[in-house]
Each structure stands twice: as C-alpha cells, then as structure tokens.
Amino acid sequence: ASFANARVPPVVEVFESERFFPLVGWREPKSPFDEFFTARYGDMRGANSASHFRDVPLPEGWRWVGPWTVDRDHDVDDKGWAYGVNWVTRWPPPRGSHKRGLNATRRRRWTRRRALIGDDVVSGSSRDASANGDDVTLWRGATSRS
C-alpha cells in the first residue's frame, strides 16, 4: 500500500438531512433557516449537498466492501435518525437525539466500508441495515422518508 492510501479512511459516510414542515411532514431542507443544509444528502457539514444520493468515487486502488447501510450504533431511533432543534453537526450525535419530541430537524448517517484491492476484508456490521430494507437501492432517488 502506498503512503497516500494509508491516509484514506476505511469508512465512507454520507449524511441524509430532513426538516419537518407542518402539514406536509419530513422533507428535504429548503427553508430560510437552512443556510448550510440545502439538500437531502451531503457531508457532515452540509457541503457537497444534492437532492439525490451521488455515487461516491473510490480512490485508485480501493474497492467497496458491502452495501451502503444506515448507522444505528449510536443514540438514534430505529431507522437511524438523530433529531434536534438545530441540525446535528457531530457524530456520534448528542445524548437524547433518538427522541423526536418537538424537534424539527433530523439527520442520519449512511456508511460504506472500503478496502485496498488485494486486502482480505470481511463485509458486515453489528447491525445489517440491508436486512431491514434500509440499503441504498431502496433510497436512491427517494423523495421522502418517514
């Protein structure tokens, strides 16, 4: 492995963000309050946002290990959402983030592992989201999630 590849993290993450709008429910963030989060999918800070899930390019010499899955290993609800009055901008989310309450924003973290080509890496996680119907094939191009 090259020195440059040694600095590439083995887990790729994409964050899904939604705001609650009275009478219509959870939708892509597009309100005057959403200065940084202007689309459904992006990075932790809301940069590189898009309304659809973009394919994440792999660095040269890397391969994917398993599908995209929802991170449920932290203080999130059963579908991986972390709720807040303001946007959750750190992960793991703060304690109590699994509670919807009157919070009007929510985010969840999608992850996918990668490995150097030639490395023996076994796919899997402590909670397999694809078994619960939460893999990338189900939400590509989706307009809303409950």
Residue pairs with C-beta under 8 A, 6 or more apart in sequence:
1 61
1 116
2 61
5 59
5 61
5 62
5 116
8 59
8 62
8 114
10 113
10 114
10 115
11 111
11 112
11 113
11 114
12 56
12 111
12 112
12 113
12 114
13 43
13 44
13 71
13 91
13 109
13 110
13 111
14 41
14 42
14 43
14 53
14 56
14 68
14 109
14 110
15 41
15 42
15 43
15 44
15 46
15 91
15 107
15 108
15 109
15 110
16 40
16 41
16 107
16 108
16 109
16 110
16 139
16 145
17 28
17 29
17 37
17 39
17 40
17 41
17 42
17 46
17 87
17 105
17 106
17 107
18 26
18 27
18 28
18 29
18 40
18 105
18 106
18 107
18 144
18 145
19 26
19 27
19 28
19 29
19 30
19 31
19 33
19 34
19 37
19 104
19 105
20 26
20 27
20 103
20 104
20 105
20 106
21 27
21 31
25 144
25 146
26 106
26 144
26 145
26 146
27 144
28 39
28 40
28 51
28 143
29 37
29 38
29 39
29 40
29 105
30 38
30 39
36 45
36 46
36 47
36 87
37 46
37 49
37 87
37 105
38 46
38 49
39 49
39 50
39 51
40 49
40 50
40 51
40 52
41 49
41 50
41 51
41 52
41 53
41 54
42 48
42 49
42 50
44 89
44 90
44 91
45 89
46 87
48 54
52 140
52 141
53 110
53 136
53 139
53 140
53 141
56 112
58 64
58 114
61 116
61 117
62 114
62 115
62 116
62 117
63 114
63 115
63 116
63 117
64 112
64 113
64 114
65 112
65 113
65 114
65 115
65 121
65 122
65 123
66 112
66 113
66 123
66 124
66 125
67 112
67 130
67 135
67 136
67 137
68 110
68 111
68 112
68 135
68 136
69 110
69 111
69 112
69 125
69 127
69 128
69 129
69 130
69 134
69 135
70 79
70 80
70 108
70 109
70 110
70 129
70 134
71 80
71 91
71 108
71 109
71 110
71 111
72 78
72 80
72 127
72 129
73 92
73 125
73 126
73 127
74 82
74 91
74 92
74 93
74 97
75 82
75 92
75 93
75 94
75 95
75 96
75 97
75 98
76 82
76 93
76 97
76 98
76 108
77 83
77 98
77 99
77 100
79 108
79 134
79 145
80 108
80 109
80 129
80 134
81 98
81 106
81 107
81 108
82 88
82 91
82 93
82 97
82 98
82 106
82 107
82 108
83 97
83 98
83 99
83 100
83 101
83 103
83 105
83 106
84 93
84 94
84 97
84 103
84 105
84 106
84 107
85 103
85 104
85 105
86 105
87 105
87 107
88 94
88 97
88 105
88 106
88 107
91 109
93 107
100 106
110 136
113 121
113 123
115 121
129 135
139 145
